[in-house]
C-alpha cells in the first residue's frame, strides 16, 4: 500500500511546487534582506507532532510566524539563509526566554556559525535577564527597547530549613540518611541551612557565575574584570545599559526595519516590515524552496523515552501543581513499546529527575537493561539525573550529560513525620492500636521506637549498598570507589565526566546520532517519543500525605537551582 500511496503524495507535492513556481519567481526579487525570528519560552530540541484541535475545545492556535518552534528547525533555517547572497542577516527577538544552559549553548553556537558564514546577527528585546543576555552577547549587535530593562545581576540560590517552623506547628520530622551530602532531610529536620548544603549550592553558583562572566566578557569584547563590574552594578534601564556599553542601541520595535536598513527615523518606509520578514514569508518568495519529499521506505526510528520528574511507583497520578511525576509503570510500558517496535533501532532515555522511590527507580533500571540487551540505549541528561534519576540511567550503554547538568547524589534517606503535636493543638485525639511489634512503624501519631529505628537504619543501609552495587557494575568500578564518590555528593556534568560517572558531555542531537551509530544505522532517521505523560504532583503532599514512609532519594540541589533553566522538556 505504501508503495502506491507515497509516489502519489510526492506527485501532488511536485504539482503544487510547480504551480507555485511562477508566483515565487515574481516575488523572488522582494526577498527580505533580514529575516525575523522570535525566541520565546523554551523551544524543544525537535519539532513536536502537530495535533489537530478545534477552537471550540480550547485548542491553542498556531504560533506566530516568527516564533522558533524547535532548535533543529532553527538550525535548518539558518543553514538555508546562510547560502542566500541576498540575505544580509537575521533579527532575533527575545521574549521571556526560559531555556536550560544546554539549549542556551545550542542557540549561541547556531548564531556563531551563522556569523561565521559572513552574515549579521542582531538581537532585540524589551527586557531580558542573565540567560537572554548571554544569547544577545553572541550577536553582532544587541538592542533594547527604550522602555526596556537588562536584569544582569548574577545568580542567587535560596536554601530553606523548615525544622524550627515545623516544630512550632507540633510536627516532628524523623529521617534516616546514608551519606552526609544527602541533605534533603535537612529541609525538615534542621533549624538552619547546614554548611554542606551551603557549600554544594555555592559550588554550582561559582560555575554558573564564572561562565556568565566569560560569556559577557567575550561577547562584549571586554575583560572579565569589566564584566564583573557590570554585573555588580546591575540591574539596568535600557538607557543605562547603553551608556556603559552593555548594548549597542535602543530602538522601538516599529523602528527595527529602518535601523537594519541603515535608515534614520525620518526615512522609515511606509511598510514598517519592508526588508524584514519571518521565515515563512521568506520561503514563500524563494524560487526553489526546500520540499519535504516523502521517502518510499519508512526511515528507521529513534525512540525517546522520558523519565521526567519525581520517580514514583505505579502510573503516577494527577495532583496539585508541582514537579512532574515519572511513574515506573508508565516508563516501563514506554520502554517495552520501544523495545518491541522493529522500526525502532535505538533508544535515548531522556532523564530529567532528581530522584524518588528507590523501588520504582530499580524497576525502571531493570526495564532499561532489558531493552539495552536488544538495542543500543543512550541516557541523556541536560538538567538533572540524581539519586533515583541517576540509577535509572545506569541501564544504558552510555550516559551523556551536558556540562551544567546535575548528576550523582548517590545516597538514600527514609523517614516520616510525627504530627501528634499538631493534632493535640487542634484538639484532635488519636489512639493507635496495633497487633505486632512494628505494626505502627509508619504511623504519623508518634515517632519511631528504638527497635523501629534500628530497622529503618538497616533498610536505609541495605538500599544504599544496593545503589553502590548498581553503580559499580554499570561504571566498571568497585563499590569502594563509588562510595568515595557517593554519600549524596552531586556533580556538574563536567565534574561527573572527570570522575567517571558519565561518558560524554555533549548535546541532545549528538546523543541521538551516537545511538543510531551504535545501531549501525547511517543517514536520516525519525524521532518518536514513547510515554512522557504530563502528570504533576506536590512534593509536600508526597512526604506528608502517605500513611507510611517510603525510601526516597531526592537531590535537593536540583530543586534549589531551578532558576537556572526551569521546565522539563526533552523534545
C-alpha positions in Angstrom: 0.0 0.0 0.0 2.8 2.4 0.9 4.5 1.8 -2.5 1.4 3.2 -4.2 0.5 5.9 -1.7 3.9 7.6 -1.3 4.5 8.2 -5.1 1.0 9.7 -5.3 1.7 12.1 -2.3 5.1 13.1 -3.9 3.4 13.7 -7.2 0.9 16.0 -5.5 3.8 17.8 -3.8 5.6 18.2 -7.1 2.4 19.6 -8.8 1.9 22.1 -6.0 5.6 23.0 -6.2 5.5 23.7 -10.0 2.2 25.5 -9.9 3.6 28.0 -7.4 6.8 28.5 -9.2 5.7 31.4 -11.4 4.4 33.3 -8.4 7.6 32.6 -6.4 9.7 33.8 -9.4 7.7 37.1 -9.5 8.2 37.6 -5.8 11.8 36.5 -5.7 13.2 40.0 -6.1 11.3 41.1 -3.0 13.1 38.6 -0.7 13.9 40.4 2.6 17.5 41.4 3.4 16.8 40.4 7.0 14.7 37.5 8.4 13.0 37.9 11.8 13.0 35.1 14.4 11.4 35.2 17.9 12.9 33.1 20.7 10.2 32.7 23.4 9.8 30.3 26.3 11.7 27.0 25.7 11.8 25.8 22.2 12.1 22.0 22.1 15.1 20.2 20.5 12.9 18.7 17.8 9.6 19.8 16.3 6.5 18.4 18.1 4.0 16.5 16.0 1.2 18.8 15.0 -2.1 17.9 16.6 -5.4 18.9 15.2 -7.5 20.9 17.6 -10.8 22.7 17.4 -11.1 26.2 18.7 -14.3 25.3 20.4 -12.5 22.8 22.5 -9.9 25.3 23.7 -7.1 24.2 21.5 -4.2 26.6 21.2 -3.7 28.3 17.9 -0.5 28.2 15.8 2.5 30.1 17.0 3.3 33.4 15.3 5.2 33.0 12.1 8.5 34.4 13.6 8.4 32.1 16.6 11.2 29.4 16.7 9.3 26.2 17.3 12.4 23.9 17.6 16.1 24.2 17.8 16.5 21.8 14.9 14.2 23.8 12.7 16.1 27.0 13.7 19.3 25.3 12.6 17.9 24.3 9.2 16.6 27.8 8.6 19.9 29.4 9.4 21.7 27.0 7.1 19.4 27.9 4.3 19.7 31.6 4.9 23.5 31.4 5.1 23.6 30.2 1.5 21.5 33.1 0.1 23.6 36.0 -1.0 20.6 38.3 -0.9 20.1 37.8 2.8 22.3 40.1 4.9 21.4 38.7 8.3 18.7 37.9 10.9 16.9 39.7 13.6 16.4 37.6 16.8 13.8 38.9 19.2 13.9 37.6 22.7 10.7 37.3 24.7 10.7 35.6 28.1 13.3 33.0 27.0 13.5 30.2 29.6 15.9 27.5 28.4 18.4 25.5 30.4 22.1 26.1 29.8 22.3 23.2 27.4 19.8 24.8 25.0 21.4 28.2 25.5 24.7 26.7 24.3 22.9 25.4 21.2 21.5 28.8 20.4 24.8 30.5 21.0 26.6 28.0 18.7 23.9 28.4 15.9 24.3 32.2 16.0 28.1 31.9 16.0 28.0 29.6 13.0 25.7 31.9 11.1 28.0 34.9 11.8 31.0 32.8 10.6 29.2 32.4 7.3 29.5 36.1 6.8 26.0 37.1 7.9 24.9 39.6 10.5 23.0 38.8 13.7 21.0 41.5 15.5 19.2 40.7 18.8 16.5 42.8 20.3 14.4 42.5 23.5 12.1 44.6 25.6 13.6 43.3 28.8 15.9 40.4 29.4 17.9 38.7 32.2 21.2 36.8 32.6 20.1 34.0 30.3 18.7 36.2 27.5 21.7 38.5 27.7 24.1 35.6 27.2 22.3 34.8 23.9 22.4 38.5 23.0 26.2 38.5 23.6 26.5 36.0 20.7 25.2 38.7 18.2 26.9 41.4 16.2 24.5 44.0 17.7 22.4 43.9 20.9 19.4 46.2 21.1 16.8 47.0 23.8 13.5 48.8 23.7 13.8 52.3 25.1 11.4 51.3 27.9 13.2 48.0 28.5 15.5 46.7 31.2 18.5 44.5 31.5 18.3 42.3 34.6 22.0 41.5 34.7 22.8 40.7 38.4 24.4 37.3 38.6 22.8 34.3 40.3 21.2 33.5 43.6 20.0 30.3 45.2 17.7 30.1 48.2 18.2 27.2 50.7 15.4 26.6 53.2 15.3 24.9 56.6 11.8 24.1 58.0 12.8 22.2 61.1 12.1 25.0 63.6 8.9 26.1 61.9 7.5 22.6 61.8 8.4 22.2 65.5 6.3 25.3 66.3 3.4 23.7 64.5 3.8 20.5 66.5 5.3 18.4 63.6 8.5 16.4 64.2 10.4 15.1 61.3 12.2 11.7 61.8 14.5 10.8 59.0 17.5 8.4 58.4 20.0 9.0 55.7 23.1 7.3 54.2 25.6 10.0 53.2 26.4 13.3 54.8 25.9 15.0 51.5 22.4 13.6 51.3 20.9 16.9 52.6 17.3 16.6 51.6 16.0 15.6 55.1 17.7 18.7 56.5 14.9 20.7 54.9 12.6 19.3 57.5 14.9 18.5 60.4 17.3 21.4 60.9 16.5 24.9 62.2 19.1 26.4 59.7 20.8 25.5 56.5 23.9 23.3 57.0 27.4 24.1 55.9 27.4 21.2 53.5 24.2 22.3 51.8 25.7 25.8 51.5 28.9 24.5 50.0 27.1 22.5 47.4 25.0 25.4 46.3 28.0 27.7 46.3 29.9 25.3 44.0 27.2 25.4 41.4 26.8 29.1 41.8 30.5 29.6 41.2 30.4 27.5 38.0 27.4 29.5 36.6 28.8 32.8 37.7 32.2 32.3 36.1 30.6 31.2 32.9 28.4 34.3 32.9 31.5 36.5 33.3 33.3 34.7 30.5 30.4 35.0 28.0 29.7 38.6 28.8 33.4 39.5 28.5 33.9 37.6 25.2 30.6 38.8 23.7 31.2 42.5 24.5 35.0 42.2 23.9 35.9 43.4 27.3 37.9 42.0 30.3 36.5 39.6 32.9 37.0 42.4 35.5 34.9 44.8 33.4 32.2 42.1 33.1 32.3 41.6 36.9 31.9 45.3 37.5 28.9 45.5 35.1 27.2 42.7 37.0 27.8 44.3 40.3 26.1 47.5 39.1 23.0 45.8 37.7 20.1 45.8 37.0 20.0 48.4 34.3 17.5 50.5 32.4 17.9 50.5 28.7 19.5 54.0 28.8 22.0 53.0 31.5 22.9 49.7 29.7 23.6 51.7 26.5 25.6 54.3 28.5 28.0 51.7 30.0 28.4 49.7 26.8 26.3 46.6 27.6 24.1 47.1 24.5 24.7 48.8 21.1 21.5 50.8 20.9 17.9 51.4 21.9 15.1 51.0 19.4 11.4 50.7 19.3 10.1 47.5 17.6 8.5 49.6 14.8 11.8 51.2 14.0 13.8 47.9 13.7 13.4 47.6 9.8 14.7 51.1 9.3 17.6 50.6 11.7 18.6 47.3 9.9 18.5 49.1 6.6 20.7 51.8 7.9 17.9 54.5 7.6 17.1 57.2 10.0 13.7 57.5 11.7 12.6 60.1 9.1 13.4 57.7 6.3 11.2 54.9 7.7 9.3 53.2 4.9 5.5 53.2 4.8 5.6 49.4 5.1 7.1 49.0 8.6 8.3 45.5 7.8 9.9 46.2 4.4 13.1 44.3 4.2 12.3 42.3 7.4 10.0 39.3 7.3 9.6 36.0 9.2 10.9 32.7 7.8 7.6 31.5 6.2 7.4 34.7 4.2 11.0 34.3 3.1 10.3 30.8 1.9 7.2 32.0 0.0 9.5 34.3 -2.0 12.2 31.7 -2.6 12.1 30.3 -6.2 13.3 26.9 -5.2 12.4 26.3 -1.5 13.2 23.0 0.1 10.5 20.3 -0.2 9.9 17.6 2.3 9.5 14.6 -0.1 8.0 11.5 1.5 10.6 8.6 1.5 9.5 5.5 -0.3 10.7 3.4 2.5 10.0 4.4 6.1 13.0 5.8 7.8 14.5 4.0 10.8 13.2 5.3 14.1 14.9 6.5 17.2 12.8 6.2 20.3 13.0 8.8 23.1 11.7 7.6 26.4 11.5 10.4 29.1 12.0 9.9 32.8 10.9 13.4 33.8 10.2 14.4 37.4 9.8 12.7 40.6 10.1 8.9 40.3 7.2 7.1 42.0 5.7 3.6 41.8 2.8 2.9 39.5 1.4 5.2 36.9 1.8 8.3 38.9 -1.3 10.5 39.3 -2.7 14.0 38.7 -2.4 16.3 41.6 -1.8 19.9 42.5 0.7 22.0 40.6 4.3 21.0 41.4 7.1 18.8 40.0 6.3 16.2 37.3 5.9 12.6 38.1 7.7 9.7 36.4 5.5 6.7 37.3 7.5 3.4 37.0 4.6 1.6 35.2 4.4 4.4 32.6 8.1 4.4 31.9 8.4 0.6 31.8 5.4 0.4 29.4 7.1 3.0 27.1 10.4 1.1 27.2 8.6 -2.1 26.3 6.8 -0.5 23.4 10.1 0.9 22.1 11.8 -2.4 22.5 9.1 -4.3 20.6 8.8 -1.9 17.7 11.0 -3.3 14.9 11.3 0.1 13.3 12.9 1.5 16.4 16.6 0.8 16.1 17.9 2.6 19.2 16.6 4.4 22.3 17.5 7.6 24.0 16.5 7.6 27.6 15.9 11.3 28.5 16.4 11.6 32.2 15.3 14.8 34.0 14.7 13.6 37.5 16.1 14.5 40.9 15.1 11.1 42.3 12.2 9.4 44.1 11.3 6.0 45.2 14.2 3.5 45.4 11.9 0.6 44.4 10.5 2.5 41.4 13.9 3.6 40.3 15.2 0.0 40.3 12.1 -1.2 38.4 13.0 1.4 35.7 16.6 0.4 35.7 15.7 -3.3 35.1 13.5 -2.3 32.2 16.2 -0.2 30.6 18.7 -3.1 31.0 16.2 -5.4 29.2 15.8 -3.1 26.3 19.6 -2.5 26.2 20.1 -6.2 25.5 18.2 -5.8 22.3 19.0 -2.3 21.1 21.5 0.5 21.9 20.3 2.8 24.7 21.9 6.1 25.4 20.9 8.0 28.6 20.9 11.8 28.0 20.8 14.4 30.8 20.5 18.2 30.2 19.1 19.2 33.6 19.4 16.6 36.4 19.9 12.9 36.8 20.4 12.5 40.5 19.6 9.8 43.1 16.9 7.6 41.5 17.2 9.5 38.3 20.9 8.5 38.0 20.0 5.0 38.9 17.6 4.7 36.0 20.3 6.0 33.7 22.7 3.2 34.7 21.0 0.7 32.5 22.1 2.5 29.3 25.1 1.6 27.3 26.4 5.1 27.7 25.4 8.1 29.8 25.7 11.5 28.2 25.3 14.8 30.1 25.6 18.4 29.2 28.2 20.5 31.0 25.9 22.1 33.5 23.6 19.1 34.2 23.4 17.9 37.8 24.5 14.3 38.2 25.0 11.9 41.1 23.6 12.2 44.6 24.2 8.5 45.2 22.6 8.2 48.6 19.4 7.3 50.4 17.1 8.6 53.0 13.8 7.5 54.6 11.6 8.6 57.4 8.2 10.1 58.4 6.5 13.0 60.1 5.1 12.8 63.6 2.0 15.1 63.6 0.8 14.2 67.1 1.8 17.6 68.5 -0.2 19.4 65.8 -3.2 17.2 66.3 -3.1 18.0 70.1 -3.0 21.7 69.4 -6.0 21.3 67.1 -7.9 19.3 69.7 -7.7 16.1 67.6 -7.2 12.9 69.7 -5.7 9.9 68.0 -5.3 6.4 69.5 -3.0 3.9 67.8 -4.0 0.3 68.4 -1.7 -2.4 67.0 -1.1 -6.1 66.8 2.5 -6.8 66.0 5.7 -5.1 67.4 6.2 -3.0 64.2 2.7 -2.5 63.0 2.7 1.2 63.9 6.1 1.9 62.4 4.7 4.2 59.6 2.1 5.9 61.8 2.2 9.6 62.0 0.7 9.6 65.5 4.2 9.0 67.1 7.9 8.9 66.4 9.9 5.7 66.0 10.7 3.3 68.8 14.3 2.2 69.3 13.5 -1.1 67.6 11.9 0.6 64.7 14.8 3.0 64.4 17.2 0.0 64.1 15.0 -1.5 61.4 14.9 1.8 59.4 18.6 2.3 59.7 19.2 -1.3 58.4 16.8 -0.7 55.5 18.5 2.6 54.5 21.9 0.9 54.7 20.7 -2.0 52.6 19.3 0.3 50.0 22.5 2.3 49.9 24.7 -0.8 49.4 22.4 -1.9 46.6 22.7 1.5 45.0 26.5 1.3 45.2 26.4 -2.2 43.6 24.3 -1.0 40.7 26.7 2.0 40.0 29.8 0.0 40.4 28.6 -2.7 38.0 27.4 -0.2 35.4 30.5 2.0 35.6 33.1 -0.8 35.9 34.3 0.3 39.3 34.5 -1.1 42.8 31.9 -0.4 45.5 34.7 1.4 47.5 35.5 3.7 44.6 31.8 4.6 44.1 31.3 5.1 47.8 34.1 7.7 47.7 32.0 9.5 45.0 28.7 8.8 46.7 27.2 9.6 50.1 24.9 12.1 48.3 27.6 14.2 46.5 26.3 16.0 43.4 28.4 16.9 40.4 28.0 19.1 37.3 28.2 17.3 34.0 31.8 18.4 33.6 32.8 17.1 37.0 30.8 13.9 36.6 32.8 13.2 33.4 36.1 13.8 35.2 35.2 11.3 38.0 33.7 8.7 35.6 30.0 9.0 36.4 29.1 9.9 32.7 30.7 9.0 29.4 30.4 12.2 27.3 29.4 15.9 27.8 27.6 16.8 24.5 24.2 17.8 23.4 20.9 16.1 22.5 21.4 15.8 18.7 24.9 14.3 19.3 23.4 11.8 21.7 20.8 10.8 19.1 23.4 10.3 16.4 25.5 8.3 18.7 22.6 6.0 19.5 21.9 5.4 15.8 25.7 4.9 15.2 25.7 2.2 17.8 22.8 0.6 16.0 24.8 0.8 12.7 22.1 2.8 11.1 23.5 5.6 8.9 21.7 8.6 7.4 18.5 10.2 8.4 16.0 8.9 11.0 12.7 9.8 12.5 12.3 10.5 16.2 9.3 9.3 18.2 8.5 9.9 21.9 7.2 7.0 23.9 5.5 7.7 27.2 6.1 11.0 28.9 2.6 11.8 30.3 2.5 15.2 31.8 1.4 14.4 35.4 2.1 16.8 38.2 2.3 16.3 41.9 3.2 18.1 45.1 6.4 17.3 46.9 4.9 18.3 50.3 1.8 16.1 49.5 4.1 13.2 48.7 6.0 13.5 52.0 3.1 14.3 54.3 0.1 12.6 52.7 1.1 9.0 52.9 0.4 6.7 55.8 3.9 5.2 55.6 7.4 6.2 54.9 8.8 5.0 51.7 12.5 5.2 50.9 13.2 8.2 48.7 16.4 9.6 47.3 16.0 13.2 46.3 18.7 15.6 45.3 17.8 18.9 47.0 20.2 20.9 44.9 18.1 20.2 41.8 15.2 21.9 43.4 17.2 24.9 44.6 18.7 25.6 41.2 15.6 25.7 39.1 16.1 29.3 38.3 19.0 28.3 36.0 16.6 26.8 33.5 13.1 25.7 34.5 10.8 23.2 33.0 11.5 19.6 31.9 11.0 19.4 28.2 13.1 17.0 26.2 11.8 17.2 22.7 
